[in-house]
């Protein structure tokens, strides 16, 4: 057939059943993305004769004779492989001006849909964008882009200080034009494709795998099983200290412990052949007993998930980790209380649902090194794990990222790279593996499901006397992040309150279910839901305003931040803005017009919650950076941290430019490549700005000093009297061009940060809601969040992080629920079944910033990637409680759950709705 794409005509031969999306990508149009292959996400949207279509649903042969436009050709004819066009389409310009993207993976499809809207459709974006999902932005910036509202400050020349300004993302033009290169957006000669056979059983031993039929499938090159895999065990979770997580996983194992675990891999010339090879494999299993509930898993008769001895005397082998601690005398504290609230709060599994699924490509480079191109947040830790696993020297392995299409903690795991490396080493050829959306649900990690028992006591005036937590976390079949999540989840949640008596008992438990892992907030979203809901009940019982209740009890500068121990630690008040956050949310809610219910069946209410988070994980988080003066008189910044929508690339450029007295557009950034710098722990724990930023600042400062010294030596003056400018160093009597200094000798600055001491950041969320008492429907009338982010380096980007965090948290609070059946299998396997929030689901959130300057973070900045998520669920629950009188103790707050809670409250004679 003849394929006409972006004005280019060429011949194509689609395979039987092939969709247009895969055909376009095979011809080099990489702006057409895969997020679902089910028509759910819109990432693959193209124009077919001017009409937007999901190309994953269009059979390729139906495109013959029709004009196809992809994001690359929206502004005019082009050829595949070209960079951003000199002139962008107006909608691309609009997305650039509003920065209507974060990771950018959804952006090509979103722009293609938006570009085809008429004025009437633009007035109803809830309907117009129902087929396009964004997991990062919270949609406000997208709506602003379509409305022509710009935020980016494009005047970068001559600015006295680039920090604190809405400067654009360096990759912005590439993102909106579809020329930014994500993991699989590269052609490799002779590349093989891999598919994986997964276990149908929750617990079984693999007795035999017959490869014969699979190897007979045309195009199949290799079949890999546990016999081909290293015997060494590792953890998929990646931390600076590899011993933080249990080494309980093999690349391919002869024992499977959850439905969906990898059993075998087929490597073939194409994906279809690899899939056929998987279907032809014959596997004999010895099915074993399984346990799916964490409480039952701790019973003496429960089948062990791992054949190993228990921990301390009397503990069960299914206990993956535990936390116990007490300060003061909790029993005495409760005996002194005038009022005690006690309840149990349940949080469900939540999928990260980043639109770029886990993917990796591997090959051998010209020097024989193993190279892995991966969608990962932790390239250096992945390199070290691969080197250890396959008995290679670290310098014999290189891990590099393209642009990463979202992560939220899900890509702090090694879930594809190990198997791709095995296939490359086994075949000697390049191998690619892209997981499907279904595999993301059944085989990747999720947020930990938790049951949190909380007991809080207070005096009549509201002063807290005792707090006790009892936490059971379902970590699934493997122990990646099991201990870290419960330690973190039980720390700041009660550390934020001044209370003399605190106790925590927490258990992370193995079950025969898909493993849990790192997820935005790292355990805090679940425990904050419990504690902030309990604080609201306590305030109500005492007749105290919820803001006043918090102000009375929160920690203040000078107070020790303690939770389970009085042991000294490295967390300090680099700055403190919680008081401002409380004030600003309270004032914003009070200033809003009164809520008017549309009918008597709608009940209205307000609620708030707060959260504190340490800005860096404990036990080390290292970043290295270097900045070199280039022969052209510009700068090359090398950092190890990854960009996946967190905005660190933009801010690191701003920080370095500030130290060098230049503008960010004069700084080229190389990142997320283990060849770039010596080490970087990774982009997780909200560390991109506070650790990699600190290293970048130190490197840029060192280079600035070296440049001044070189200019001083040339001019015969003291370095202190030399002033570094954009293009030259001013010296007494003249100037020295930076380009001249660069030609005279290499000038490089190096910086390192070890992630200690650590500061704290705060967030306060407020909601005004309407709840239909008969249907259980919730409508969010107003949403406001105040954040203490220290010096806000890029207000537009930081606001976007908060809006995206609120949107994702609303999904977890209202809709998203990974369901597992009685056999341990995940049953929510598509985006449409799972309900990632769309444009129509997400309210516009008013974002307010505290005015603080952190003494620990670089140039006064603090982290703000994870923390906006944490107070959302309890603030919403508290607002629903205010409206209906019903206390919701389990997420998600589905309409039927709300209805039953309202009816139960009305039938019990308990306190009813607060507002008619």
HELIX and SHEET records of a PDB file:
HELIX    1   1 UNK A   20  UNK A   26  1                                   7    
HELIX    2   2 UNK A   60  UNK A   63  5                                   4    
HELIX    3   3 UNK A   71  UNK A   73  5                                   3    
HELIX    4   4 UNK A   90  UNK A   98  1                                   9    
HELIX    5   5 UNK A  107  UNK A  115  1                                   9    
HELIX    6   6 UNK A  119  UNK A  122  1                                   4    
HELIX    7   7 UNK A  125  UNK A  128  1                                   4    
HELIX    8   8 UNK A  140  UNK A  147  1                                   8    
HELIX    9   9 UNK A  172  UNK A  177  1                                   6    
HELIX   10  10 UNK A  212  UNK A  215  1                                   4    
HELIX   11  11 UNK A  242  UNK A  244  5                                   3    
HELIX   12  12 UNK A  271  UNK A  280  1                                  10    
HELIX   13  13 UNK A  294  UNK A  297  1                                   4    
HELIX   14  14 UNK A  330  UNK A  336  1                                   7    
HELIX   15  15 UNK A  379  UNK A  389  1                                  11    
HELIX   16  16 UNK A  394  UNK A  396  5                                   3    
HELIX   17  17 UNK A  417  UNK A  427  1                                  11    
HELIX   18  18 UNK A  437  UNK A  443  1                                   7    
HELIX   19  19 UNK A  482  UNK A  489  1                                   8    
HELIX   20  20 UNK A  492  UNK A  495  1                                   4    
HELIX   21  21 UNK A  524  UNK A  542  1                                  19    
HELIX   22  22 UNK A  546  UNK A  553  1                                   8    
HELIX   23  23 UNK A  578  UNK A  591  1                                  14    
HELIX   24  24 UNK A  648  UNK A  660  1                                  13    
HELIX   25  25 UNK A  664  UNK A  666  5                                   3    
HELIX   26  26 UNK A  688  UNK A  692  3                                   5    
HELIX   27  27 UNK A  693  UNK A  715  1                                  23    
HELIX   28  28 UNK A  719  UNK A  721  5                                   3    
HELIX   29  29 UNK A  738  UNK A  744  1                                   7    
HELIX   30  30 UNK A  795  UNK A  814  1                                  20    
HELIX   31  31 UNK A  831  UNK A  834  1                                   4    
HELIX   32  32 UNK A  839  UNK A  841  5                                   3    
HELIX   33  33 UNK A  858  UNK A  860  5                                   3    
HELIX   34  34 UNK A  867  UNK A  869  5                                   3    
HELIX   35  35 UNK A  872  UNK A  884  1                                  13    
HELIX   36  36 UNK A  895  UNK A  908  1                                  14    
SHEET    1   A 5 UNK A   8  UNK A  11  0                                        
SHEET    2   A 5 UNK A   2  UNK A   5 -1                                        
SHEET    3   A 5 UNK A  67  UNK A  69  1                                        
SHEET    4   A 5 UNK A  45  UNK A  48 -1                                        
SHEET    5   A 5 UNK A  51  UNK A  54 -1                                        
SHEET    1   B 7 UNK A 220  UNK A 224  0                                        
SHEET    2   B 7 UNK A 262  UNK A 268 -1                                        
SHEET    3   B 7 UNK A 192  UNK A 198 -1                                        
SHEET    4   B 7 UNK A 431  UNK A 434  1                                        
SHEET    5   B 7 UNK A 359  UNK A 364 -1                                        
SHEET    6   B 7 UNK A 370  UNK A 374 -1                                        
SHEET    7   B 7 UNK A 397  UNK A 400  1                                        
SHEET    1   C 3 UNK A 255  UNK A 256  0                                        
SHEET    2   C 3 UNK A 204  UNK A 210 -1                                        
SHEET    3   C 3 UNK A 282  UNK A 287 -1                                        
SHEET    1   D 5 UNK A 319  UNK A 327  0                                        
SHEET    2   D 5 UNK A 502  UNK A 510 -1                                        
SHEET    3   D 5 UNK A 464  UNK A 476  1                                        
SHEET    4   D 5 UNK A 449  UNK A 458 -1                                        
SHEET    5   D 5 UNK A 339  UNK A 347 -1                                        
SHEET    1   E 4 UNK A 602  UNK A 614  0                                        
SHEET    2   E 4 UNK A 760  UNK A 772 -1                                        
SHEET    3   E 4 UNK A 778  UNK A 788 -1                                        
SHEET    4   E 4 UNK A 845  UNK A 849  1                                        
SHEET    1   F 4 UNK A 667  UNK A 670  0                                        
SHEET    2   F 4 UNK A 635  UNK A 639  1                                        
SHEET    3   F 4 UNK A 623  UNK A 629 -1                                        
SHEET    4   F 4 UNK A 748  UNK A 753 -1                                        
SHEET    1   G 3 UNK A 723  UNK A 724  0                                        
SHEET    2   G 3 UNK A 728  UNK A 731 -1                                        
SHEET    3   G 3 UNK A 734  UNK A 737 -1                                        
END                                                                             
